[in-house]
């Protein structure tokens, strides 16, 4: 499914998701969760991670893991342990970029679009991306999980981004890789482009404004 072209004459701003859209972080998050849960005697499979955890904020991941595996640790403690392991990873390196991500950022910026990052991930992760890949000046604002009370699929993060940028929903396009992210954008009234990853390809994207195989495919078809 490709859908209609979400970029219109009214489009001024492109709101990029981060994990799975600009950065190739899911395998790293999977490995971190595997290592953490193994310390509790739990074996995390790729199928469980893909079906239940991928693209979901850490706090909800922890709730789901504690319930599914009958763990005695509290979700709050488990979530903080995951955050700490992720921080340790990011102190050493940034997550790698998705294929064509850097080119897409530069192309859309050079084409005159205002850019922002709207993520359910951490601000530390976003900061590492911006500094490591030299693109900080290309983004007008960033919204991370710490900035809102309710993360995706709630629309709060997208509504905050629009408020900061003084943009209306029809002036924006969101780019997401998961159903939760797509729902957040659509609930804010923003057209949603979806580019699934291996971990999200089974998600229900039937309500997406448009769907593409990759960032490069989107650029070739929509701009």
KOLVOSE-834567 format. One record per residue (C-alpha): x, y, z; residue in three letters. Coordinates in steps of 0.5 Angstrom, whole numbers, plus 500, padded with zeros to 3 digits. Example, Ala and Ser with C-alpha at 12.3 -4.5 7.8 and 13.67 -1.06 7.14 Angstrom:
<mimis>
+-----+-----+-----+---------+
:  c1 :  c2 :  c3 : residuo :
+-----+-----+-----+---------+
: 525 : 491 : 516 :     ALA :
: 527 : 498 : 514 :     SER :
+-----+-----+-----+---------+
</mimis>
This chain:
<mimis>
+-----+-----+-----+---------+
:  c1 :  c2 :  c3 : residuo :
+-----+-----+-----+---------+
: 500 : 500 : 500 :     UNK :
: 503 : 507 : 498 :     UNK :
: 497 : 511 : 499 :     UNK :
: 496 : 519 : 497 :     UNK :
: 502 : 523 : 497 :     UNK :
: 502 : 527 : 504 :     UNK :
: 507 : 532 : 502 :     UNK :
: 502 : 538 : 499 :     UNK :
: 503 : 545 : 498 :     UNK :
: 501 : 547 : 505 :     UNK :
: 507 : 543 : 508 :     UNK :
: 512 : 547 : 512 :     UNK :
: 514 : 542 : 517 :     UNK :
: 517 : 535 : 517 :     UNK :
: 516 : 531 : 524 :     UNK :
: 521 : 525 : 524 :     UNK :
: 520 : 520 : 529 :     UNK :
: 527 : 517 : 532 :     UNK :
: 528 : 510 : 534 :     UNK :
: 527 : 506 : 527 :     UNK :
: 526 : 512 : 523 :     UNK :
: 532 : 516 : 523 :     UNK :
: 536 : 511 : 528 :     UNK :
: 537 : 504 : 527 :     UNK :
: 536 : 502 : 535 :     UNK :
: 531 : 496 : 535 :     UNK :
: 536 : 491 : 535 :     UNK :
: 540 : 495 : 540 :     UNK :
: 534 : 496 : 545 :     UNK :
: 532 : 488 : 544 :     UNK :
: 539 : 486 : 546 :     UNK :
: 539 : 491 : 552 :     UNK :
: 532 : 488 : 554 :     UNK :
: 535 : 481 : 553 :     UNK :
: 541 : 482 : 557 :     UNK :
: 537 : 485 : 563 :     UNK :
: 531 : 480 : 563 :     UNK :
: 536 : 474 : 563 :     UNK :
: 539 : 477 : 570 :     UNK :
: 532 : 475 : 572 :     UNK :
: 532 : 468 : 569 :     UNK :
: 527 : 471 : 563 :     UNK :
: 529 : 469 : 556 :     UNK :
: 526 : 474 : 551 :     UNK :
: 525 : 472 : 544 :     UNK :
: 525 : 476 : 538 :     UNK :
: 518 : 474 : 537 :     UNK :
: 516 : 477 : 544 :     UNK :
: 520 : 483 : 543 :     UNK :
: 517 : 484 : 536 :     UNK :
: 510 : 483 : 538 :     UNK :
: 509 : 486 : 544 :     UNK :
: 515 : 491 : 546 :     UNK :
: 518 : 494 : 539 :     UNK :
: 516 : 501 : 538 :     UNK :
: 513 : 502 : 545 :     UNK :
: 516 : 506 : 551 :     UNK :
: 520 : 503 : 556 :     UNK :
: 515 : 504 : 562 :     UNK :
: 510 : 500 : 558 :     UNK :
: 515 : 495 : 556 :     UNK :
: 517 : 494 : 563 :     UNK :
: 509 : 493 : 565 :     UNK :
: 508 : 488 : 560 :     UNK :
: 515 : 484 : 561 :     UNK :
: 513 : 484 : 569 :     UNK :
: 506 : 481 : 567 :     UNK :
: 508 : 476 : 562 :     UNK :
: 514 : 473 : 565 :     UNK :
: 511 : 474 : 572 :     UNK :
: 517 : 478 : 575 :     UNK :
: 517 : 480 : 582 :     UNK :
: 521 : 486 : 581 :     UNK :
: 516 : 492 : 580 :     UNK :
: 515 : 496 : 573 :     UNK :
: 518 : 502 : 575 :     UNK :
: 525 : 499 : 578 :     UNK :
: 525 : 495 : 571 :     UNK :
: 524 : 501 : 567 :     UNK :
: 530 : 505 : 571 :     UNK :
: 534 : 499 : 570 :     UNK :
: 533 : 499 : 562 :     UNK :
: 534 : 506 : 562 :     UNK :
: 541 : 506 : 566 :     UNK :
: 543 : 500 : 561 :     UNK :
: 541 : 505 : 555 :     UNK :
: 545 : 511 : 558 :     UNK :
: 551 : 506 : 559 :     UNK :
: 550 : 504 : 551 :     UNK :
: 550 : 512 : 549 :     UNK :
: 555 : 514 : 553 :     UNK :
: 560 : 510 : 549 :     UNK :
: 556 : 511 : 542 :     UNK :
: 550 : 514 : 538 :     UNK :
: 546 : 509 : 535 :     UNK :
: 547 : 508 : 528 :     UNK :
: 543 : 511 : 523 :     UNK :
: 538 : 508 : 518 :     UNK :
: 539 : 507 : 511 :     UNK :
: 539 : 514 : 507 :     UNK :
: 537 : 518 : 514 :     UNK :
: 542 : 523 : 513 :     UNK :
: 541 : 524 : 506 :     UNK :
: 534 : 525 : 507 :     UNK :
: 535 : 530 : 513 :     UNK :
: 539 : 534 : 509 :     UNK :
: 535 : 533 : 502 :     UNK :
: 529 : 536 : 506 :     UNK :
: 532 : 541 : 510 :     UNK :
: 536 : 544 : 503 :     UNK :
: 529 : 543 : 500 :     UNK :
: 526 : 549 : 505 :     UNK :
: 522 : 544 : 510 :     UNK :
: 523 : 546 : 517 :     UNK :
: 525 : 539 : 521 :     UNK :
: 523 : 537 : 528 :     UNK :
: 524 : 530 : 532 :     UNK :
: 518 : 527 : 536 :     UNK :
: 520 : 521 : 539 :     UNK :
: 518 : 516 : 545 :     UNK :
: 525 : 515 : 546 :     UNK :
: 530 : 519 : 551 :     UNK :
: 533 : 526 : 550 :     UNK :
: 540 : 523 : 551 :     UNK :
: 539 : 519 : 545 :     UNK :
: 536 : 525 : 541 :     UNK :
: 542 : 529 : 543 :     UNK :
: 547 : 524 : 541 :     UNK :
: 544 : 523 : 534 :     UNK :
: 544 : 531 : 533 :     UNK :
: 551 : 531 : 536 :     UNK :
: 555 : 525 : 533 :     UNK :
: 552 : 526 : 526 :     UNK :
: 552 : 534 : 526 :     UNK :
: 545 : 535 : 524 :     UNK :
: 543 : 539 : 530 :     UNK :
: 542 : 546 : 526 :     UNK :
: 537 : 543 : 521 :     UNK :
: 532 : 541 : 527 :     UNK :
: 528 : 547 : 530 :     UNK :
: 526 : 543 : 536 :     UNK :
: 526 : 536 : 539 :     UNK :
: 520 : 533 : 543 :     UNK :
: 523 : 527 : 547 :     UNK :
: 519 : 522 : 552 :     UNK :
: 521 : 527 : 558 :     UNK :
: 517 : 533 : 555 :     UNK :
: 510 : 530 : 556 :     UNK :
: 506 : 526 : 561 :     UNK :
: 503 : 522 : 556 :     UNK :
: 507 : 518 : 551 :     UNK :
: 505 : 515 : 544 :     UNK :
: 500 : 513 : 542 :     UNK :
: 497 : 519 : 546 :     UNK :
: 498 : 525 : 541 :     UNK :
: 501 : 530 : 546 :     UNK :
: 508 : 530 : 543 :     UNK :
: 506 : 532 : 537 :     UNK :
: 501 : 537 : 540 :     UNK :
: 507 : 540 : 543 :     UNK :
: 512 : 540 : 537 :     UNK :
: 506 : 544 : 533 :     UNK :
: 505 : 549 : 539 :     UNK :
: 513 : 550 : 540 :     UNK :
: 513 : 551 : 532 :     UNK :
: 507 : 555 : 531 :     UNK :
: 504 : 550 : 526 :     UNK :
: 498 : 547 : 524 :     UNK :
: 497 : 540 : 523 :     UNK :
: 495 : 541 : 516 :     UNK :
: 502 : 544 : 515 :     UNK :
: 506 : 538 : 518 :     UNK :
: 507 : 531 : 516 :     UNK :
: 509 : 526 : 521 :     UNK :
: 514 : 520 : 519 :     UNK :
: 514 : 514 : 523 :     UNK :
: 515 : 506 : 523 :     UNK :
: 510 : 504 : 528 :     UNK :
: 503 : 503 : 529 :     UNK :
: 503 : 507 : 536 :     UNK :
: 507 : 513 : 533 :     UNK :
: 502 : 513 : 527 :     UNK :
: 496 : 513 : 532 :     UNK :
: 500 : 519 : 536 :     UNK :
: 500 : 523 : 529 :     UNK :
: 493 : 522 : 527 :     UNK :
: 490 : 523 : 533 :     UNK :
: 494 : 530 : 533 :     UNK :
: 491 : 531 : 526 :     UNK :
: 497 : 530 : 522 :     UNK :
: 498 : 526 : 516 :     UNK :
: 502 : 520 : 518 :     UNK :
: 507 : 517 : 513 :     UNK :
: 509 : 510 : 515 :     UNK :
: 516 : 506 : 514 :     UNK :
: 516 : 499 : 517 :     UNK :
: 522 : 496 : 520 :     UNK :
: 523 : 488 : 521 :     UNK :
: 520 : 489 : 528 :     UNK :
: 514 : 493 : 526 :     UNK :
: 512 : 490 : 519 :     UNK :
: 506 : 486 : 522 :     UNK :
: 503 : 493 : 525 :     UNK :
: 496 : 495 : 523 :     UNK :
: 498 : 501 : 518 :     UNK :
: 491 : 501 : 515 :     UNK :
: 490 : 508 : 517 :     UNK :
: 496 : 511 : 515 :     UNK :
: 496 : 517 : 510 :     UNK :
: 502 : 513 : 506 :     UNK :
: 506 : 507 : 507 :     UNK :
: 513 : 506 : 503 :     UNK :
: 519 : 501 : 504 :     UNK :
: 524 : 506 : 506 :     UNK :
: 526 : 513 : 507 :     UNK :
: 529 : 513 : 500 :     UNK :
: 523 : 510 : 497 :     UNK :
: 519 : 516 : 500 :     UNK :
: 523 : 521 : 497 :     UNK :
: 523 : 518 : 490 :     UNK :
: 515 : 518 : 490 :     UNK :
: 513 : 524 : 494 :     UNK :
: 518 : 530 : 493 :     UNK :
+-----+-----+-----+---------+
</mimis>
